[in-house]
Amino acid sequence: GSGVVHEEFHNPDFSAAGGTVHGVQLWVNLPAKHKLDPPRYQGILAADIPSVDLGSGSHARIIAGSLAGTSGPAHTVTPINLWDVTLTAGSQTTLGIPDGHNTAVLLLHGRAKVQDSEDLSDAHIAGLDRAGTSVRISASEDSRLLLLSGEPLGEPVVSHGPFVMNTPAEINQAIRDYQSGAMGRLS
């Protein structure tokens, strides 16, 4: 929406014990008519995310959108799928996706093929053609990935820092709004 200043924290137990943090931050571009909607936050806990069994010990957690009749808890302005997929070594799955969506697979860790690609490894992303209604993924190692798909907006995109708008003038206004405190301030 119109922007909100926020700060992200990990839990106090992690602060005390330490360790490695893995995170993925995704920004979703809104249609121009919704760019200045009031900002909103959705707190989604792991317990709120349903899972779909993919067989062979593999599964998909449905964060947004739906898979095999299971819908995720995230509310979106436009049709979006965000699935957290865990595949066991040697498994293969075919996931249904809407025809015409922008679709990508982000391999977080492991080794897997997407469609007929070469093996992808940690932190690689595969963009898919918009035509088609499924994506085939084969894991040669235990793997975790995100499948992301969304309905194309067909609008220009201009980004700068944390701002995503449709024109350079809108980016400049967003920067002024942030600097003036119109998006809030951290205390």
C-alpha positions in Angstrom: 0.0 0.0 0.0 1.1 3.6 0.7 4.0 2.4 2.7 4.9 1.6 6.3 8.2 1.8 8.1 9.0 -1.4 9.8 11.8 -3.3 11.6 12.3 -7.0 11.6 13.4 -9.0 14.6 14.2 -12.6 15.4 13.0 -14.2 18.6 14.8 -13.7 21.9 15.9 -17.4 22.1 17.9 -16.9 18.9 19.5 -13.7 20.2 20.7 -15.6 23.3 21.9 -18.8 21.5 23.1 -17.3 18.2 23.3 -19.2 14.9 22.6 -18.7 11.3 19.5 -16.9 10.0 18.1 -17.7 6.6 15.5 -15.4 5.3 13.8 -14.5 2.0 12.1 -11.1 1.6 9.7 -10.8 -1.2 8.1 -7.6 -2.5 4.9 -7.9 -4.4 4.2 -5.1 -6.9 0.6 -3.8 -6.6 -1.5 -2.5 -9.5 -1.3 1.3 -9.9 -4.8 1.7 -8.6 -3.8 0.1 -5.2 -0.3 1.6 -4.7 -1.7 4.2 -2.3 -4.1 2.0 -0.4 -3.7 2.1 3.4 -0.8 -0.2 4.4 -1.6 -3.4 6.1 0.4 -6.2 7.8 -0.4 -9.9 7.9 1.2 -11.8 10.7 1.3 -15.4 9.6 2.7 -18.1 12.0 4.1 -21.4 10.9 1.1 -23.1 12.5 -1.3 -21.1 10.2 0.3 -22.5 7.0 -1.3 -25.6 5.6 0.7 -28.4 3.9 0.0 -30.6 0.9 1.6 -34.0 0.8 3.4 -34.5 -2.5 4.3 -38.1 -1.9 7.8 -39.7 -1.3 8.2 -37.7 1.9 7.9 -34.4 0.0 5.4 -31.6 0.8 4.4 -28.1 0.0 3.5 -25.4 2.5 0.9 -23.1 1.0 1.5 -19.5 2.1 -0.5 -17.8 -0.6 -2.7 -19.0 -3.4 -3.8 -22.6 -3.5 -2.5 -26.0 -4.5 -4.6 -29.2 -4.8 -7.6 -27.6 -3.1 -5.6 -26.2 -0.2 -5.4 -22.4 0.2 -2.8 -20.4 2.0 -3.6 -17.8 4.7 -2.0 -14.8 3.0 -4.5 -12.3 1.6 -3.3 -10.8 -1.7 -4.6 -8.0 -3.9 -4.0 -9.9 -7.2 -3.8 -13.7 -7.8 -0.5 -14.9 -6.3 0.9 -18.3 -5.4 3.7 -18.7 -2.9 4.6 -22.3 -1.9 7.4 -23.5 0.3 8.3 -26.9 -1.2 10.4 -29.6 0.4 11.5 -32.5 -1.9 13.4 -35.6 -0.9 16.4 -36.8 -2.9 15.3 -38.7 -5.9 11.7 -37.4 -5.9 9.8 -35.7 -8.7 6.7 -33.6 -8.5 4.5 -31.7 -11.0 2.8 -28.7 -9.6 -0.2 -27.1 -11.3 0.1 -23.3 -11.9 -2.2 -20.9 -13.7 -1.6 -20.4 -17.4 -0.2 -17.0 -18.2 1.3 -16.3 -14.7 4.8 -15.0 -14.2 6.4 -18.0 -12.5 9.8 -18.6 -10.9 11.3 -21.3 -8.8 13.9 -20.2 -6.2 16.0 -23.1 -5.0 16.9 -22.3 -1.4 19.1 -25.3 -0.8 19.8 -28.7 -2.4 20.0 -29.7 -6.1 17.1 -30.0 -8.4 16.0 -29.7 -12.1 13.1 -27.4 -13.1 11.4 -28.7 -16.2 14.4 -29.8 -18.3 17.0 -27.4 -16.8 20.5 -28.3 -15.8 20.7 -29.0 -12.0 20.1 -25.9 -10.0 21.9 -25.5 -6.7 21.7 -23.3 -3.6 20.3 -19.8 -4.2 19.5 -20.2 -7.9 16.3 -19.1 -9.5 14.6 -20.4 -12.6 12.1 -18.2 -14.5 9.5 -20.1 -16.5 7.6 -19.3 -19.6 4.1 -17.8 -19.0 2.5 -20.5 -21.2 1.7 -23.7 -19.5 -0.2 -25.0 -16.5 2.4 -27.0 -14.7 6.0 -27.1 -13.6 8.0 -30.3 -13.1 10.7 -30.4 -10.4 13.1 -33.3 -9.9 15.3 -33.3 -6.8 18.7 -35.1 -6.9 19.3 -34.1 -3.3 17.0 -33.2 -0.5 15.9 -29.8 -1.6 13.9 -26.8 -0.4 12.5 -24.2 -2.8 9.9 -21.5 -3.2 7.5 -21.6 -6.1 6.3 -18.1 -6.9 3.6 -17.2 -9.5 1.5 -14.1 -10.1 -0.9 -12.7 -12.6 1.0 -10.2 -14.8 -0.1 -6.6 -14.2 0.9 -5.2 -17.6 2.0 -1.9 -16.1 5.4 -0.2 -16.1 7.6 -0.9 -13.1 10.1 1.6 -11.6 12.0 0.7 -8.4 14.5 2.5 -6.2 15.7 1.2 -2.9 12.6 -0.2 -1.1 10.1 1.6 -3.4 8.3 0.1 -6.3 6.0 2.4 -8.3 5.0 2.9 -12.0 6.9 6.1 -12.9 10.0 8.0 -11.8 7.8 10.9 -10.5 6.0 8.4 -8.2 9.3 7.1 -6.9 10.4 10.6 -6.1 7.1 11.3 -4.3 7.5 8.0 -2.3 11.0 9.1 -1.2 9.6 12.5 -0.1 6.8 10.8 1.8 9.3 8.5 3.5 11.6 11.4 4.4 8.7 13.5 5.8 7.5 10.7 8.0 4.3 10.1 6.1 4.9 6.3 6.2 5.6 6.3 9.9 8.7 6.4 12.0 10.5 3.9 14.2 10.7 4.8 17.8 
